Amino acid sequence: MLLKDEVEMLRRVPLFSQIAPAKLKLLAFASERMTCRDGQNLFRQGDVGDAAYVILSGTAEIIVHSEAGEIKVADVGANSIVGEIAILCDMARTATVRATSRLEVLKISKDNFLDLMRDFPDMAVEIMRVLADRLNHTTAELTAARSQRQKVLT
């Protein structure tokens, strides 16, 4: 794929839509394009958070490991970003991302990702919106699970 095609794909990601094309070109050039086969992990829960990934094509599932085993918490596809929580919080990966089809991603290093956030405050606001949506979804699911558990216990 050509650099201009990667720039166009990055522009489709809501997180990067307001960033100047010249800056996106630099980002695409500095990033690493990767492919995962169906069933392959992009990264695992507990890994060092050294990069964020933009999904260019394909689908993946987000899995959290617990004492009860693996729990699928979400599905993601093209134009999604994963792995940003570990970068923002400077912590280990909070989940495993596993390809559910052939997956093409752009790996953005931690330094490049944080530089973009400093240069483009609108990007930081968009990340907060994405994370708030995820938290809202997780809270709703937790509330439903607790309510269901309470019904079973009574």
N, C-alpha and C positions, 0 to 999 in steps of 0.2 A: 504494500500500500504506500502511496506517495505521501509526503509530508503535508501537502495541501489537503489531502483526503482526511488525514488525522486531525488537522485543524478544524475542518468542517464537522467532523464527528464530535470534537470537543465543544464546538459552538452549540450543538444540540443538547448538551447536558445543561440543565437549568443553572447549576452552580457556576458554570463558566460563560453563560450567555452574554454577560455584560463586559467581558474582558476583551480588550483590543486585539484584533487579529495578529498583530506583530508579536504581542506577548504570548498569545496562544501558540504561535509558530515556535517561539523559543521553548515553551513548555513541552510541546510535542517532540521537538528535537532532543530535549534533555531527558525525556521519558523513555522507558523501555516497553516495547510491545511484547506481549506474552500470549501464549495460547495454552489452554487446559483442555484435556479431553473429558468427556462425560465421566463423572465419578471421581475425578481428580480434585484434590484440595488446592485452592488458591493460597490459603494460609490456614493455620490451625489455632484454635483457642489456646492462649498461653504463649504463642510465639511473640518475638520482639516486634513492636510496631514501628517498622522502618519506612513504610510507604503507604500511600493510599492508591486505590485502583479504580479506574473508570472502566465500566463495562461497555465495550464497543459493540459486541454482538454476543448472542447466546443468553443462557439463563443459569442461575445458580441458586442454591438454597443457603440460608443462614442457619447454622446449627449451634446450639449451646449444649455443652456436656454437663450432666448432673449425676448425682448418685443413682438416679433411676435410669440413666442411659442418655442417649442423644434425644434432644428435643428440637424439632424444626420450628423456628420462630418467624421466618419470613422467606419469601421468594423475591429475587431481584433479576432484572433484565437490562437490556440496552439502555444507555444514558444514565445508569445508576452509578453511584460512587460507594465503595465499601472500604473499610480499613481506616477511615478518618478518625474514629474515636480514639484509637490507640495513639495516634499522632497528637491529637489535641490534648489528651490527658496525660501524655508521656507515660504510658503503661503498656502492659502486655495485651495481646489481642483478647477481646471479650467474647469472641465467637469464632467458629470455623466457617469458612465459605467454601462450599463444594459445588463444582460444576454439575449441572443437570442436563447439559448439552455441550456441544463444542463451544468453548468460551474464549473470546478474544478480549484482552484488557490492555490498558495503558497503565503502567506502573509509574507513579509519580513519587519521587523521593520526598522524605519528610522535609528536608530543607527547602526544596522547590515549592512544596505545598504551603508551608508556613510563610515563605516569601510572598506568594500570591495573596495570601490572606492579609498580610501587612499592606501590600500595594493596592488591594481592592477591598475596601471595607464592605461593599455590597455582597461580596462573596462570603464574608464572615456572617453577615445577617442571613444569607440563604442557608448556610450550614446550620445556624441556630434553628431556622425554621424546619429543616429536615430532621434534625435531632429532636426537636419538640414534637413533631408529628410521630416519630418513632416512639418516643416516651408516652405520648397519648395512647397510641395503639397498644403498647405493652401494658399500660395501666388498665385499659379496658379489658384486655385478655385476662390479666391477673384478677380483676374484680369479678369477671364472669366465672373464672375457675374457683375462686373462693366461695362464691355464691352457690355454685354447683356442689362443692364439697360440703358446705353447710347443710344443703338439702339432704344429702346422703347421710350425714351424721344425725339428723333429727328425724 
